[in-house]
Amino acid sequence: MIDFVFLDSGTGGLPYLLYMKELKPSFSCAYVADTKNFPYGQKTHEEIVQGVLDITKKIVEKLSPKVIVIACNTMSVNALDVVREAYPEIKFVGTVPAIKTAGDISKKKCIGLLATNSTINHPYNQDLKNHFASDCKMVLRGDPDLISFIEHKSFTATEEEKINACLPAVNFFRDNGCDVIILGCTHFLNLRDQMQKASMPDITVVDSREGVVNRAISVFGKEEEESRKEEASALYVTGFSDQKDLAEYEIICKNYNLIWSGKL
């Protein structure tokens, strides 16, 4: 049994796990990337729900986590309620775009949501906007090309290449008058610094990483940490097609001090 499993469609949600280990280094964690079914953002609601149910079943059977953090906005908005009902003994924490934060800090009252096509098209985001940022205009952009770049190229890309990859999205929101960009897909967290550099000086970038991790810690409950030893976290995937993919996962593990654990 381990404390936390972080689940995403790919490796994009790793910043959630890394932030958890900063705050709670002695907690046992694993990261599961459903790479076999990547990308989720191009799937139907029914496909997303079935995919999340399938991988959650494997996680519960093989890892027995106390908490599962669905570190993917697309998975969360489509399937969080379903897996909570299917596994009532597990505590689940989902992710939602930081629309409230964006609405609070926007001076122009024009905010941009950058996400997968599935998340962009989900009515949940409009509900969040109406509830928490009703005085704002919200500009939407689905960006599967940037997500693909992050999943397959960003871990070996140069700083210039990363910033250039962010520019089309930044320029889109700037041209539409936005002064805040919401990172509504966890993959974008891997380029958060580069996104902010590309957005300077007139646009602020926000995300939900701190809120999600703090929520996960709170639902986990109190645990004695003094007697625990810090341990490295494991990285699992559900599939990969060639040696190039394997080499990328090994680089990720080396960069972030993760244990490569192969296919779940």
Summary of the structure (lengths in Angstrom):
residues: 264
radius of gyration: 17.8
end to end distance: 15.1
largest distance: 53.8
contacts: 915
relative contact order: 0.18
helix: 53%
strand: 19%
